[in-house]
Amino acid sequence: MKLPRRQFLHLAAGAAALPAISQIASAQAYPSRPVTIIVPFAAGGGTDVSARIVGDYMSRTLGQQFIIENVPGAGGTTGSIRAMRAKADGYTILMGHIGTHAFSVSLYPNLAYKPDVDFEPIGVAVEMPEFIVARKDFPANDLKEFITYVKANAETLNMAHAGVGSITFTFGLLLNSLLGVKPTTVPFSGVAPATAALLGGQVDYMCLAIEVRPHVQAGTIKAYAIAATERHPALPNVRQRRTLGCRNSRHCHGLPCLRRRACRDRYWTGLPTRWIRHWTTTTCASAWSISAVTFRARQSEVSRRSPRW
């Protein structure tokens, strides 16, 4: 049977459009299966808690599970490498921060990934100030005494951190540099095991974010100062200190996704603006629909439910 020319052209045009329609339908369906958020540190730390809050919210918002996968090691670079090598299909996300995507570049000359090339930033999830903390029986009772004691006994003291390149490591080095001391540094696979050592008295002091709150309130860890321009509402009795020269030492947890061309072309320039909009507006601590007050409440709740140390 011979088709009329006009009908043939209509059918040909329709057939040519099928791949594009299929791709559009696929994009619109995203996410059609669970999404993995890689946390490059052990469970229970600030990065883990932030990822769980964001993942829970995004699960309810997008209708798919956001599964947390803890891949600790090497100051967060092990998990970051795992994310970088994952299939670039938008279903593997990394909860990185200034340690994994800034400090690590200078600390690891042969780093397997390039933060500005292998990852595409999605948004900032949370910003946290650092606290100077010590074991509960540390001799100093305030920051002035802490500085005096550390300077006089640095060779016998141990400072814990979550691995070379981690935020606790970098801010700990900054603190030691400002004090002019070189204590023994003790690495752990994450903030949670480092905190466990501090609670157990195996290490003397370290720099921690707000995840230290329940221990400070319980009196099992001493907090001497917060490196910020104002007090933190979760620990209002801990004074801000500017005399050390790090008056606003904050760090950010953010969500970088794979930046490879295949991922970017398929998921960032096509139809799933709904997904991008959710990430860029709902995961920013300053703009998302989870208010700062709600986030702090969820942070406390998730911290209590997280694996204990």
Rosetta silent file (secondary structure, phi, psi, omega in degrees, C-alpha in Angstrom):
SEQUENCE: MKLPRRQFLHLAAGAAALPAISQIASAQAYPSRPVTIIVPFAAGGGTDVSARIVGDYMSRTLGQQFIIENVPGAGGTTGSIRAMRAKADGYTILMGHIGTHAFSVSLYPNLAYKPDVDFEPIGVAVEMPEFIVARKDFPANDLKEFITYVKANAETLNMAHAGVGSITFTFGLLLNSLLGVKPTTVPFSGVAPATAALLGGQVDYMCLAIEVRPHVQAGTIKAYAIAATERHPALPNVRQRRTLGCRNSRHCHGLPCLRRRACRDRYWTGLPTRWIRHWTTTTCASAWSISAVTFRARQSEVSRRSPRW
SCORE:     score description
SCORE:     0.000 S_00000001
   1 L     0.000  132.646 -178.415    0.000    0.000    0.000 S_00000001
   2 L   -95.509  124.358 -178.960    1.365    3.377   -0.979 S_00000001
   3 L   -83.275  142.271  172.904    1.052    6.126    1.643 S_00000001
   4 L   -60.245  149.806 -175.288    0.162    9.663    0.645 S_00000001
   5 H   -56.823  -44.251 -177.035    3.165   12.013    0.873 S_00000001
   6 H   -64.385  -43.003  179.467    1.692   14.113    3.683 S_00000001
   7 H   -64.881  -38.586  178.775    0.850   11.064    5.830 S_00000001
   8 H   -62.684  -43.843  179.905    4.313    9.602    5.243 S_00000001
   9 H   -63.619  -38.049  178.012    5.983   12.828    6.387 S_00000001
  10 H   -63.579  -44.063 -179.927    3.844   12.917    9.538 S_00000001
  11 H   -65.715  -40.347  179.812    4.771    9.338   10.411 S_00000001
  12 H   -64.427  -42.474  178.455    8.461    9.967    9.721 S_00000001
  13 H   -63.741  -40.153  178.565    8.472   13.049   11.905 S_00000001
  14 H   -63.845  -41.988  179.060    6.753   11.142   14.697 S_00000001
  15 H   -65.019  -38.990  179.755    9.286    8.305   14.500 S_00000001
  16 H   -65.683  -28.912 -177.317   12.190   10.764   14.610 S_00000001
  17 H   -82.921  -13.654 -175.301   10.761   12.373   17.750 S_00000001
  18 H   -58.130  -45.948  178.559   10.410    9.091   19.668 S_00000001
  19 H   -58.753  -40.908  179.772   13.977    9.053   21.142 S_00000001
  20 H   -65.833  -41.918  179.141   13.582   12.634   22.378 S_00000001
  21 H   -63.286  -41.280  178.730   10.165   11.871   23.855 S_00000001
  22 H   -62.035  -42.140  179.770   11.592    8.782   25.548 S_00000001
  23 H   -65.777  -40.786  178.845   14.466   10.833   27.014 S_00000001
  24 H   -63.201  -44.152  179.721   12.066   13.530   28.215 S_00000001
  25 H   -62.221  -40.326  178.530    9.822   10.936   29.835 S_00000001
  26 H   -63.591  -42.176 -179.899   12.853    9.387   31.515 S_00000001
  27 H   -65.230  -41.275 -178.556   13.990   12.791   32.788 S_00000001
  28 H   -64.404  -28.253 -177.228   10.535   13.635   34.084 S_00000001
  29 L   -79.105   -9.731 -176.908   10.445   10.384   36.035 S_00000001
  30 L   -67.935  135.451   -5.322   13.601   11.223   37.973 S_00000001
  31 L   -85.534  131.326 -178.323   14.126    9.988   40.591 S_00000001
  32 L   -97.194   -2.533  178.692   12.539    6.672   39.628 S_00000001
  33 L  -152.266  171.008 -177.455   14.523    4.653   42.180 S_00000001
  34 L   -57.879  146.986  178.257   16.369    5.244   45.471 S_00000001
  35 E  -109.954  136.347  179.731   19.198    7.802   45.559 S_00000001
  36 E   -98.045  128.147  172.302   22.370    7.162   47.566 S_00000001
  37 E  -105.615  112.876  178.964   23.937    9.956   49.616 S_00000001
  38 E   -83.341  125.892  173.753   27.533    9.065   50.409 S_00000001
  39 E  -105.914  115.942 -173.473   28.786   10.373   53.738 S_00000001
  40 L   -81.811   25.945  178.100   32.599   10.183   53.720 S_00000001
  41 L  -141.343  169.184  179.896   32.824    9.806   57.507 S_00000001
  42 L   -66.113  156.657  179.766   31.639    7.416   60.203 S_00000001
  43 L   -64.531  146.692  174.447   28.029    7.522   61.380 S_00000001
  44 L   103.924  -14.789  179.232   27.127    9.881   64.203 S_00000001
  45 L   -86.215 -178.611 -177.214   29.160   12.955   63.239 S_00000001
  46 H   -63.687  -38.970  179.012   27.968   16.312   61.950 S_00000001
  47 H   -64.393  -42.674  179.719   28.278   15.331   58.282 S_00000001
  48 H   -64.674  -46.224 -179.327   26.267   12.169   58.881 S_00000001
  49 H   -62.996  -43.202  179.060   23.553   13.934   60.866 S_00000001
  50 H   -61.800  -42.625 -179.903   23.233   16.688   58.236 S_00000001
  51 H   -63.893  -38.206 -179.096   22.959   14.108   55.456 S_00000001
  52 H   -68.782  -37.285  177.354   20.232   12.212   57.303 S_00000001
  53 H   -65.792  -48.212  179.974   18.171   15.357   57.829 S_00000001
  54 H   -63.810  -44.630 -179.535   18.495   16.370   54.177 S_00000001
  55 H   -61.479  -41.351  178.689   17.889   12.807   52.962 S_00000001
  56 H   -63.374  -43.619  179.997   14.767   12.432   55.066 S_00000001
  57 H   -65.418  -43.593 -179.005   13.357   15.708   53.788 S_00000001
  58 H   -68.618  -31.663  176.118   14.156   14.927   50.163 S_00000001
  59 H   -61.573  -44.980  179.876   12.610   11.448   50.494 S_00000001
  60 H   -71.814  -29.673 -178.069    9.340   12.990   51.598 S_00000001
  61 H   -78.590  -42.655 -174.024    9.557   15.738   48.992 S_00000001
  62 H  -100.646   -6.780  174.892   10.479   13.669   45.929 S_00000001
  63 L    78.087   16.116  175.863    8.783   10.394   46.832 S_00000001
  64 L  -133.001  153.549  178.451   11.904    8.223   46.668 S_00000001
  65 L   -69.470  138.792  170.554   14.245    6.889   49.308 S_00000001
  66 E  -114.338  106.786 -170.557   17.509    8.752   49.894 S_00000001
  67 E   -95.506  131.056  178.791   19.799    6.158   51.424 S_00000001
  68 E   -86.910  128.508  176.054   22.810    7.133   53.549 S_00000001
  69 E  -122.629  112.768  179.436   26.007    5.198   52.863 S_00000001
  70 E   -84.894  120.521  178.956   28.900    5.847   55.254 S_00000001
  71 L  -128.353   79.087 -175.705   32.305    5.452   53.559 S_00000001
  72 L   -78.902  164.511  174.406   34.890    6.759   56.062 S_00000001
  73 L   134.027  143.863  174.225   38.638    7.058   55.628 S_00000001
  74 H    52.891   46.352  176.141   41.502    9.419   54.760 S_00000001
  75 H    63.211   27.613  178.400   39.819   12.574   56.018 S_00000001
  76 H    95.455   -7.734 -176.453   36.747   12.075   53.834 S_00000001
  77 H   -77.033  -27.390  178.232   38.624   11.501   50.582 S_00000001
  78 H   -61.970  -48.121  178.049   37.874    7.752   50.457 S_00000001
  79 H   -66.787  -35.799  178.570   34.133    8.364   50.294 S_00000001
  80 H   -64.917  -39.216  177.141   34.620   11.263   47.884 S_00000001
  81 H   -65.857  -40.742  176.635   36.582    8.993   45.530 S_00000001
  82 H   -58.427  -42.306  178.670   33.817    6.396   45.796 S_00000001
  83 H   -68.536  -40.302 -179.469   31.284    9.048   44.749 S_00000001
  84 H   -62.823  -34.290 -177.303   33.501   10.325   41.937 S_00000001
  85 L   -88.722   -4.845  179.178   33.810    6.819   40.476 S_00000001
  86 L   -70.355  160.427  178.576   30.108    6.031   40.718 S_00000001
  87 L   -59.880  132.411 -175.455   27.956    5.949   37.605 S_00000001
  88 L   -83.483   67.612 -177.239   27.154    9.503   36.540 S_00000001
  89 L  -120.820    9.120  178.077   23.395    9.053   36.449 S_00000001
  90 L    85.154    1.754 -177.028   22.281   11.347   39.255 S_00000001
  91 L  -104.023    5.874  173.067   21.618    8.519   41.713 S_00000001
  92 E  -127.947  117.197 -177.539   24.819    8.913   43.743 S_00000001
  93 E  -119.134  148.080  179.246   25.217   12.159   45.702 S_00000001
  94 E  -113.986  132.235  170.637   28.021   13.141   48.067 S_00000001
  95 L   -91.109   88.077 -178.511   27.634   15.090   51.291 S_00000001
  96 E   -96.494 -177.683  175.397   30.972   16.859   51.095 S_00000001
  97 E  -159.230 -170.513 -174.545   32.340   19.891   52.871 S_00000001
  98 H   -62.089  -24.855  178.088   35.258   22.300   52.967 S_00000001
  99 H   -72.970  -47.641 -177.438   37.551   19.500   54.090 S_00000001
 100 H   -74.632  -24.752 -173.556   36.808   17.075   51.247 S_00000001
 101 H  -120.453   11.448  175.650   36.597   19.748   48.550 S_00000001
 102 H  -142.509  -64.381 -177.315   39.110   22.400   49.622 S_00000001
 103 H   -60.727  -38.172 -175.040   41.578   21.391   52.337 S_00000001
 104 H   -60.407  -29.381 -177.881   42.184   17.943   50.829 S_00000001
 105 H   -62.729  -39.969 -178.857   43.644   19.440   47.647 S_00000001
 106 H   -84.018  -22.120 -176.794   46.597   20.938   49.500 S_00000001
 107 H   -92.037  -21.837  179.994   47.036   18.027   51.906 S_00000001
 108 L  -122.826   93.695 -176.881   46.916   15.197   49.350 S_00000001
 109 L   -58.182  -31.573 -178.125   49.216   15.983   46.364 S_00000001
 110 L  -106.487   34.599  179.771   48.059   12.844   44.497 S_00000001
 111 L   -56.045  133.908 -172.498   44.360   13.210   45.240 S_00000001
 112 L   -75.061  -10.711 -179.781   42.377   11.000   42.847 S_00000001
 113 L  -130.844  157.719  174.887   39.728   13.636   42.146 S_00000001
 114 L  -112.113  110.664 -174.934   39.599   17.313   41.259 S_00000001
 115 H   -53.655  -36.225 -176.838   36.818   19.004   43.243 S_00000001
 116 H   -85.435   -5.527 -178.726   36.258   21.689   40.611 S_00000001
 117 H  -114.313  -43.476 -173.883   36.226   19.216   37.710 S_00000001
 118 H   -87.580   -9.932 -178.071   34.738   15.951   38.952 S_00000001
 119 E  -130.648  149.561  174.818   31.888   17.421   40.992 S_00000001
 120 E  -115.634  119.748 -179.905   29.082   19.885   40.414 S_00000001
 121 E   -68.153  135.813  178.417   27.895   21.740   43.538 S_00000001
 122 E   -99.058  -46.389 -179.999   24.174   21.454   44.206 S_00000001
 123 E   176.268  162.717  176.479   23.767   23.552   47.324 S_00000001
 124 E   -85.601  129.870 -178.969   24.849   24.283   50.879 S_00000001
 125 E   -92.094  -42.962 -176.894   23.018   22.157   53.420 S_00000001
 126 E  -160.224  150.314  177.503   24.233   23.579   56.722 S_00000001
 127 E  -120.908  130.984 -175.722   26.848   25.883   58.186 S_00000001
 128 E  -130.546  137.925  173.022   28.414   25.123   61.577 S_00000001
 129 E   -84.388  162.435 -179.782   30.848   26.994   63.833 S_00000001
 130 L   -99.906  144.143  176.176   33.670   25.176   65.628 S_00000001
 131 E  -111.895  143.841  171.728   33.965   24.701   69.388 S_00000001
 132 E   -92.240  117.696 -174.516   37.173   24.218   71.365 S_00000001
 133 E  -131.372  161.252 -179.786   36.494   21.246   73.636 S_00000001
 134 E  -147.742  167.006  177.260   38.383   18.954   76.008 S_00000001
 135 E   -59.688  157.233 -171.499   37.870   15.864   78.146 S_00000001
 136 L   -63.535  -27.683 -178.656   35.758   16.418   81.247 S_00000001
 137 L  -101.547   19.936  176.510   38.698   16.215   83.665 S_00000001
 138 L   -64.112  135.035 -171.647   40.976   18.539   81.708 S_00000001
 139 L   -58.581  -31.756 -175.670   42.610   20.837   84.301 S_00000001
 140 L   -73.252  142.793  179.952   41.582   24.138   82.673 S_00000001
 141 L  -106.984  -15.303  176.667   38.242   25.712   83.656 S_00000001
 142 L  -148.218  178.536 -174.392   38.038   28.492   81.063 S_00000001
 143 H   -63.723  -39.111 -179.672   39.678   29.509   77.794 S_00000001
 144 H   -61.101  -45.458  179.035   42.425   31.533   79.457 S_00000001
 145 H   -67.202  -36.409  178.331   43.432   28.573   81.621 S_00000001
 146 H   -59.578  -48.310 -179.377   43.129   26.252   78.596 S_00000001
 147 H   -61.131  -45.554 -178.865   45.600   28.358   76.595 S_00000001
 148 H   -62.444  -43.897 -176.964   48.034   28.571   79.503 S_00000001
 149 H   -68.830  -43.415 -179.402   47.873   24.829   80.215 S_00000001
 150 H   -63.533  -42.516  179.201   48.218   23.758   76.574 S_00000001
 151 H   -62.969  -34.417 -176.619   51.213   26.024   76.037 S_00000001
 152 H   -83.851  -20.369 -173.510   52.919   24.651   79.132 S_00000001
 153 H  -129.766   21.789 -173.457   52.169   20.972   78.482 S_00000001
 154 H   -55.415  -37.379 -175.895   51.868   20.629   74.699 S_00000001
 155 H   -67.419  -18.840 -179.014   54.472   17.843   74.438 S_00000001
 156 H  -105.351   -0.269 -175.744   52.403   15.571   76.685 S_00000001
 157 L   -98.855  153.371  177.244   48.972   16.344   75.183 S_00000001
 158 E  -118.622  132.171  175.852   47.009   14.540   72.450 S_00000001
 159 E  -111.549  124.446 -179.903   44.653   16.262   70.021 S_00000001
 160 E   -85.177  152.727  172.638   42.031   14.110   68.277 S_00000001
 161 E  -155.780  167.537 -174.297   40.789   14.647   64.738 S_00000001
 162 L   -93.759   26.081  178.442   38.694   12.868   62.099 S_00000001
 163 L   112.324  148.837  179.431   41.548   12.236   59.672 S_00000001
 164 L   -60.086  125.464 -178.182   44.052   14.325   57.740 S_00000001
 165 L   100.826  -15.368  178.701   42.113   16.807   55.636 S_00000001
 166 L   -72.542  165.896  179.633   39.005   16.723   57.799 S_00000001
 167 H   -65.034  -41.288  179.917   37.582   19.886   59.311 S_00000001
 168 H   -63.611  -33.509  177.777   38.519   18.804   62.835 S_00000001
 169 H   -68.836  -49.247 -174.478   42.102   18.269   61.646 S_00000001
 170 H   -67.282  -45.409  179.091   42.414   21.599   59.840 S_00000001
 171 H   -70.263  -29.621  174.632   40.830   23.737   62.531 S_00000001
 172 H   -64.987  -41.817  176.501   42.835   21.846   65.136 S_00000001
 173 H   -64.047  -39.089  178.248   46.034   22.753   63.285 S_00000001
 174 H   -61.353  -46.161  178.978   44.856   26.356   63.088 S_00000001
 175 H   -59.842  -47.642 -179.386   44.276   26.419   66.842 S_00000001
 176 H   -62.462  -37.972  179.017   47.677   24.865   67.548 S_00000001
 177 H   -64.646  -42.528  179.409   49.348   27.313   65.190 S_00000001
 178 H   -65.239  -32.701  179.105   47.733   30.287   66.901 S_00000001
 179 H   -85.720  -15.054 -179.313   48.871   28.945   70.274 S_00000001
 180 L    73.842   36.653 -177.216   52.322   28.090   68.955 S_00000001
 181 L  -125.584  160.835  177.493   52.181   24.450   70.112 S_00000001
 182 L  -136.158   77.577  177.690   52.711   21.010   68.552 S_00000001
 183 L   -75.359  172.973  174.309   50.862   18.328   70.509 S_00000001
 184 E   -74.881  128.223  178.568   50.554   14.729   69.308 S_00000001
 185 E   -98.424  135.368 -175.967   47.695   14.458   66.804 S_00000001
 186 E  -118.598  113.880 -177.418   45.585   11.281   66.875 S_00000001
 187 E   -84.852  148.435  174.644   43.544   10.439   63.746 S_00000001
 188 L  -133.639  171.457 -176.972   40.168    8.654   63.710 S_00000001
 189 L   -82.299   -2.959  179.565   37.803    7.567   60.931 S_00000001
 190 L   178.283  177.245 -179.323   35.263   10.233   61.816 S_00000001
 191 H   -66.545  -38.177 -177.025   33.993   12.664   64.416 S_00000001
 192 H   -60.249  -52.787  178.056   32.016    9.982   66.283 S_00000001
 193 H   -66.120  -30.291  176.462   34.991    7.718   67.149 S_00000001
 194 H   -66.459  -41.217  178.127   37.117   10.794   67.905 S_00000001
 195 H   -65.650  -36.740  177.695   34.430   12.012   70.291 S_00000001
 196 H   -60.389  -40.868  178.742   34.300    8.548   71.865 S_00000001
 197 H   -66.445  -37.189  177.965   37.998    8.802   72.600 S_00000001
 198 H   -66.670  -41.912  178.262   37.504   12.246   74.111 S_00000001
 199 H   -63.923  -35.521 -179.103   34.665   10.946   76.267 S_00000001
 200 L   -83.962   -2.343  178.213   36.825    8.050   77.373 S_00000001
 201 L    78.305   13.080  179.212   39.752   10.299   78.269 S_00000001
 202 L   -78.654  -20.691  174.958   42.097    8.708   75.687 S_00000001
 203 L  -128.051  165.726 -172.003   42.709   12.125   74.089 S_00000001
 204 L   -98.525  -44.252 -177.646   42.861   15.565   75.623 S_00000001
 205 E  -156.723  170.257  177.178   41.171   18.058   73.327 S_00000001
 206 E  -170.803  176.246  173.754   39.920   18.765   69.807 S_00000001
 207 E  -107.243  128.330 -177.434   37.780   21.097   67.711 S_00000001
 208 E  -134.718  157.915  175.956   34.165   20.012   67.202 S_00000001
 209 L   -91.775 -160.666 -170.375   30.959   21.444   65.749 S_00000001
 210 H   -68.155  -11.471  177.851   27.516   21.525   67.320 S_00000001
 211 H   -62.991  -11.918  178.920   27.262   17.710   67.510 S_00000001
 212 H   -79.967   -8.263 -173.646   29.141   18.090   70.809 S_00000001
 213 H   -49.501  -54.063 -176.102   26.116   19.797   72.386 S_00000001
 214 H   -60.659  -31.270 -179.334   24.594   16.855   74.331 S_00000001
 215 H   -75.064  -35.624  176.227   27.962   15.989   75.875 S_00000001
 216 H   -66.573  -44.169  179.844   28.624   19.575   76.938 S_00000001
 217 H   -64.995  -31.891 -179.573   25.155   19.808   78.463 S_00000001
 218 H   -82.987   -9.404  179.624   25.686   16.507   80.263 S_00000001
 219 L    80.565   13.101 -179.645   29.043   17.666   81.632 S_00000001
 220 L   -91.636   -9.090  174.278   30.967   14.821   79.997 S_00000001
 221 E  -140.618  140.379  176.565   32.940   17.203   77.757 S_00000001
 222 E   -92.814  135.120  174.817   34.201   20.716   78.507 S_00000001
 223 E  -114.756  125.787 -175.229   33.595   23.493   75.965 S_00000001
 224 E   -99.908  -30.881 -177.415   35.836   26.535   76.258 S_00000001
 225 E  -167.431  158.780  172.146   34.828   28.725   73.343 S_00000001
 226 E  -115.649  130.491 -178.840   33.009   28.969   70.044 S_00000001
 227 L   -85.153   78.263 -178.018   34.924   30.455   67.119 S_00000001
 228 L  -154.262  169.018 -179.583   32.152   32.747   65.916 S_00000001
 229 L   -83.289   -9.941  179.086   30.999   36.333   66.132 S_00000001
 230 L  -148.524  163.807  179.923   28.019   35.404   68.301 S_00000001
 231 L   -71.683  155.062  179.158   26.927   32.674   70.685 S_00000001
 232 E   -91.103  134.110 -177.415   25.213   29.569   69.374 S_00000001
 233 L   -61.513  -24.385 -179.648   21.539   29.180   70.432 S_00000001
 234 L   -78.577  -24.999  177.438   22.080   25.472   71.164 S_00000001
 235 E  -135.427   68.498 -173.318   24.922   26.258   73.600 S_00000001
 236 L   -66.720  -17.742 -178.338   24.276   29.841   74.726 S_00000001
 237 L   -84.361  -10.149  177.491   26.546   29.551   77.774 S_00000001
 238 L   -89.021  117.685 -174.066   29.646   28.965   75.655 S_00000001
 239 L   -77.230  148.645  172.708   31.090   32.367   74.868 S_00000001
 240 E   -78.358  143.602 -178.058   32.345   33.452   71.484 S_00000001
 241 L  -128.654  126.828 -179.789   36.037   34.248   71.444 S_00000001
 242 L  -108.841   -8.282 -173.353   37.786   36.544   69.006 S_00000001
 243 L   -70.017  -19.158 -177.630   41.117   36.843   70.772 S_00000001
 244 L   -80.546  -11.619 -179.437   42.552   33.729   69.114 S_00000001
 245 L    92.305    4.135  177.212   42.401   35.219   65.643 S_00000001
 246 L  -126.640   60.937 -169.501   39.763   32.779   64.321 S_00000001
 247 L   -72.722  -10.623  178.515   36.682   34.719   65.227 S_00000001
 248 L  -144.277   56.585 -178.432   34.433   33.188   62.593 S_00000001
 249 L   -84.279   93.413  179.435   35.707   29.667   61.945 S_00000001
 250 E  -116.790  158.304  173.375   32.727   28.009   60.317 S_00000001
 251 E  -134.159  156.199 -176.672   32.440   25.145   57.914 S_00000001
 252 E  -115.775  141.924  168.355   29.773   24.155   55.427 S_00000001
 253 E  -104.012  129.807 -178.677   28.301   20.818   54.501 S_00000001
 254 E  -135.755  173.315 -177.448   27.099   20.728   50.911 S_00000001
 255 E  -116.068   92.604  172.697   25.814   18.361   48.247 S_00000001
 256 E   -84.874  144.136  172.894   28.067   18.042   45.217 S_00000001
 257 E  -112.925  170.581  178.467   26.894   15.706   42.446 S_00000001
 258 E   -62.682  136.247 -175.877   28.970   14.133   39.694 S_00000001
 259 L  -100.154   -0.244 -176.250   29.955   16.757   37.171 S_00000001
 260 L   -53.542  148.395 -172.426   30.842   14.434   34.311 S_00000001
 261 H   -54.166  -40.959 -177.757   29.487   15.545   30.968 S_00000001
 262 H   -61.331  -41.632  179.924   27.050   12.643   30.635 S_00000001
 263 H   -69.147  -44.908 -175.498   25.449   13.449   33.970 S_00000001
 264 H   -66.597  -43.393 -179.094   25.362   17.178   33.407 S_00000001
 265 H   -64.176  -40.431 -174.651   23.958   16.974   29.894 S_00000001
 266 H   -78.020  -38.204 -170.551   21.261   14.518   30.861 S_00000001
 267 H  -110.280  -12.439 -176.037   20.192   15.897   34.208 S_00000001
 268 L  -110.388  -19.350 -179.834   21.154   19.557   34.359 S_00000001
 269 L  -111.648    3.415 -178.930   20.203   20.959   30.952 S_00000001
 270 L  -102.070 -146.909 -172.857   17.015   18.947   30.397 S_00000001
 271 L   -76.770  -24.968 -170.611   13.606   18.825   31.968 S_00000001
 272 L   -72.979   47.742  175.652   14.308   17.899   35.585 S_00000001
 273 H   -64.092  -24.883  176.662   14.396   21.521   36.742 S_00000001
 274 H   -59.034  -42.833 -179.466   11.980   20.330   39.436 S_00000001
 275 H   -68.065  -45.684  180.000   14.807   18.223   40.880 S_00000001
 276 H   -62.084  -42.202 -179.032   17.392   20.990   40.574 S_00000001
 277 H   -62.019  -41.902  178.075   14.986   23.462   42.142 S_00000001
 278 H   -60.940  -44.892 -178.624   14.400   21.130   45.084 S_00000001
 279 H   -67.329  -48.654 -171.255   18.114   20.701   45.644 S_00000001
 280 H   -76.035  -22.952 -179.208   19.183   24.311   45.184 S_00000001
 281 H  -108.023  -28.289 -176.228   16.368   25.886   47.184 S_00000001
 282 H   -96.003  -10.742  178.162   15.347   23.264   49.713 S_00000001
 283 L  -102.524   -1.870  177.878   18.784   22.123   50.842 S_00000001
 284 L   -84.437  124.494 -175.413   20.202   25.581   51.551 S_00000001
 285 L   -59.765  -26.957 -176.599   20.082   26.260   55.273 S_00000001
 286 L   -88.312  -12.215 -172.311   19.336   29.935   54.626 S_00000001
 287 L  -133.414  -13.645 -173.019   16.543   29.416   52.099 S_00000001
 288 L   -73.994  167.408 -175.394   15.010   25.973   52.312 S_00000001
 289 L   -74.195  -13.515  169.221   11.526   25.300   53.586 S_00000001
 290 L   -82.112  110.500 -176.894   13.014   23.584   56.642 S_00000001
 291 L   -68.590  166.261  179.879   13.596   26.659   58.788 S_00000001
 292 H   -60.183  -39.368 -179.955   16.737   27.088   60.883 S_00000001
 293 H   -64.841  -45.161  178.957   14.755   26.397   64.061 S_00000001
 294 H   -63.003  -40.300  179.903   13.273   23.219   62.595 S_00000001
 295 H   -61.715  -44.366 -179.761   16.704   22.131   61.377 S_00000001
 296 H   -62.807  -39.047  178.732   18.198   22.545   64.835 S_00000001
 297 H   -64.799  -43.498  178.747   15.352   20.534   66.337 S_00000001
 298 H   -67.127  -34.057  178.920   15.816   17.763   63.763 S_00000001
 299 H   -63.013  -43.248  178.556   19.566   17.902   64.341 S_00000001
 300 H   -64.883  -42.155 -178.879   19.075   17.211   68.027 S_00000001
 301 H   -64.185  -47.825 -178.861   16.582   14.442   67.279 S_00000001
 302 H   -66.824  -36.153  178.103   18.790   12.722   64.689 S_00000001
 303 H   -60.472  -39.362 -179.918   21.848   13.083   66.932 S_00000001
 304 H   -68.763  -32.907 -176.802   20.018   11.179   69.671 S_00000001
 305 H   -86.143  -17.000 -176.472   18.981    8.436   67.211 S_00000001
 306 L   -66.421  157.267  177.518   22.380    8.138   65.509 S_00000001
 307 L   -52.764  129.062 -175.276   24.712    5.245   66.401 S_00000001
 308 L   -84.466  159.009  179.643   26.196    6.107   69.745 S_00000001
 309 L  -113.033    0.000    0.000   29.877    6.138   70.576 S_00000001
